[in-house]
Amino acid sequence: MNNKIKIFSIPILSLTLFSPLISCSNSYEVPGVETKQIGGNYPVYQTNFFREDYFDDILERKGFSRDKEFADWMNSKFFNNEKAVTVPMDKMTGCLSFNFINQNGKHMYGRNFDIGENTPAVATFTKTPNGYKYYSTSTYSFFTNQKNPNNSLIKKLCATASYVPLDGMNEKGLCVSMNNVSYYRNTFDGYTNQEIEGRVNMTCSLLFKYILQTCENVQEAINLINTINIHDDLQSSSMSMHFQIVDRTGSSVIVEFDHTHNSETKLVFPRTGENFQINENFTQWNADWANVESNNDYQRYNMIHGWLKPSNGVLNDSFAMERLKILGIFFDKSWCLLFNLDDLELELVWYDSISKPHSFKFDFNIFN
């Protein structure tokens, strides 16, 4: 068994951790879930969720259309109806993502998560009896309204993170990540709330879990999406979500919604002649591309497009990660990720209060 995880710090932390993880004392335990804090004062919480997840129960009850419904279900299933999971208010994110081919011909996926505050990431490995194994990242600030939860509550919230992926990759090399579409351009035009009779209801993050557990490629994910009523997470905030899905064949799609027509799903594929795709904080199904390319408001999209266009999507992965770190510091990111879809490896970088990046790398051997 090779389940060593190499941990790197830039510039102050250097250690090696081994799985299984050692649980902290004096904290609530969910059987089959182990959590380890990494990184001292500016931590990431690594969680192994190796157990039954009751997803069949979610499907039988036709899912959830609101975060509070999910919170109530989670509290009843895992926490004896204690209100451990709650719905936060006024969260705001931005985010970006893009796929490319690295110098060795590997399919890669880069991702920055913006939240505008130093909030701990929860890096979760999920293995359940009836689905693909997957890695996902979340933040417990998305499922609590407490600013400074104690260690016991943090452990409970980390157990919840498997159900609230904000990005992730499964054992088939399928990746997903969500972005806001109204962050700094004041383009909020309503929430996604689909209401097609007979479909299961899911928030975007719960849909990500479903996709990661059951889909092997982009087309399977599209087929699944067409059976689900999709609802925005955090409908207490003035933001709506869209998301990108990529696989190890190089396929990519951005999933968006037309809020003027009953949140109709819009699928956006790479632009003509481009062997890559970038998702940022504006809708692309109705984009005025001439305006995007000439407008400084879209500087992050145009910056990444400038890296990828000359080589039609081929980029050195070290260059990509260094640029993600720079964007992270400049735009106050909470974390950035670089996924290798072919080799099932990834690097997670997160930021402390003075914008120093810290990182660790791992692969799917942790599931062995």
Buried (B, 14 or more C-beta within 10 A) or exposed (E): EEBBBEBBBEEEBEEEBEBEBEEBEEBBBBEBBBBBBBBEEBBBBBBBBBBEBBBEEBEEEEBBBBBBBBBBBBBEBBBEEEEBBBBBEEBBBBBBBBBBBBEEEBBBBBBBBBBBEBBBBBBBBBBBEEBBBBBBBBBBBBBBEEEEBEEBBBBBBBBBBBBBBBBBBBBBBBBBBBBBBBBEEEBBEBBBBBEEEEBBBBBBBBBBBBBBBBBBBBBBBBEBBEEBBBBBBBBBBBBBBBBBBBBBEBBBBBBBBBBEEEBEBBBBEBBEEBBBBBBBBBBBBEBEEEEBEEEEEBEBBBBBBEBBBEEEBBBBBEEBBEBBBEBBEEBBBBBBBBBBBBBBBBBBBBBBEEEBBBBBBBBBBBBE
